[in-house]
Amino acid sequence: MKIAICASEGAPYVKSGGLGDVMEALPAALARIPGNEVVLILPYYNKIKTNEAFKVERVAEFRVGLGWRQQYAGLLKLTNRTDGVQVYFIDSEYYFGARTGAIYGDMDDGERFAYFSRACLDALAIVEFIPDVIQCNDWQTAPVPIYLKSMYQHIFGKTRCMYTIHNIEYQGWANSSFFDDVLGLPWEYRGVLDMNNSVNVMKGAIETADLVTTVSETYARELMYPYYAHGLDGILANAAWKLTGITNGIDTNTFNPETDPALPAHYNAETFVEGKAACKAALQEEVGLPVKPDVPLMVMVTRLAGHKGLDLLCYIARRLLWEEDAQLLILGTGEPQYETFFRELQEQFPDQVAAKITFNLKLAARIYAGGDVYLMPSKSEPCGLSQMNAMRYGTVPVVHATGGLKDTVPPADQDGKGGLGFTFQSYNADDFLASLKRCLYLYNHNREGFRDLQKREMEQDFSWDVPAGRYMELFQHMCSW
């Protein structure tokens, strides 16, 4: 099967969040399936262009129609990837050249990614790769299925399109003039994109794509409710027949406690007791906490943003630290009020709290390995990867049962049996504290039960092989229409 994937980011080339991780692993997993040809198209950001590790050759130059504009595009082919995925970059100094360094946040983001979406289709036609399926992601490539259905049927008449929502909070809103001035679509598609007298490209993608997916089964159900859908619940309810959830995997080669070069000691599901003890001691020393092997170390690697459940943690933190002989380690950057709170908490509890307000991937790996308990009380979480990373390293998660957290962390009982972690149902601080205390009680009073839970987590298959197989089922279903 010929599969084209369009995305605004993808590791290792450029990454700002979970989408970048998915676009590193999913294309590779699909390419491992016999008979598949996989193409991945990304913008040629300046940070890619200036990275000498990525070897490219220019294969085409063309013009992209964008409203009344005709914008230059260069098409570059990556030449040094060996896993079967052919990567192409869309080059435009005007849209993706030397800007702020961030890949999102410019005033013309709507125009930039409308250009990129249309350029993806033009590029596929130029290299004569006519895919059976195009898979596109989030608002940045939401125009792809719209353009495909409205203006490219003469080229891609048999091509099906899957649109994947990774985070519905960001929908690609624009004022009504964006329809003519930038998108330049046929007038009959005006209603497809219109929402509250504005343009919403995610709405347009939902209505024009052949199938719509999101990144966990529970999140797909949650999107039927206004609380989660950010205004698109009615649109998704009407499209419920074509909406499916596929829970993401993680890169089990990168997140592997047996081989991770960032760790001071390596271990697996059979040797984790000694291995994690060594990692924990080294981590406590590294972050300035007392080296206490029997004190539970609670950890969190996150963006410091409200929807990550940090308001709950802030509410219970002092009470928790007064009542429990435990340590807390936070790694991340984000909203100033949370950065300030955790710095002050560290000052108040220097022997119990370490706040690392920074971005450090190697330290994150050591935290996954050295922690005992992983905190993830997110208000909403489409899928979440951190909880799977933590379990891969044998660190027990305590999570709010929402989205992908509910799908990947079935609740364990008070003896640590029957599940993979500890959960709370309603989003409030007391329930979060109660679930956390159940976990700490197990750690302190039934270490054997806690270790059985850790071993069970490490034996789970969180690889991309299972979700890639599910994607293939849906691709084949679409192509049978």
Buried (B, 14 or more C-beta within 10 A) or exposed (E): BBBBBBBBBBBEBBBEEBBBBBBBBBBBBBBBBEEBBBBBBBBBBBBBBEEEEBEBEEEBEBEBBBBEEEBEBBBBBBEEBEEBBBBBBBBBEEBBEEBEEEBBEEEEBBBBBBBBBBBBBBBBBBBEBBBBBBBBBBBBBBBBBBBBBBBBEEEBEEBBBBBBBBBBEBBBBBEBEBBBBBBBBEEEBBEBBBBEEBBBBBBBBBBBBBBBBBBBBBBBBBBBEEEBBBBBBEBBEEBEEBBBBBBBBBBBEBBBBEEBEBBBBBBBBEEBEEBBBBBBBBBBEBBEBEEBEEBBBBBBBBBBBBEBBBBBBBBBBEEBBEEBEBBBBBBBBBBEEBBEBBBEBBEEBEEBBBBBBEEBEEBBBBBBBBBBBBBBBBBBBBBBBBBBBBBBBBBBBBBBBBBBBBBBBEBBEEEBEEBBBBBBEEBBBEBBBEBBBBBBEBBBEBEEBBBBBBBBBBEEEBBBEEBBEBBBEBBEEBBEE
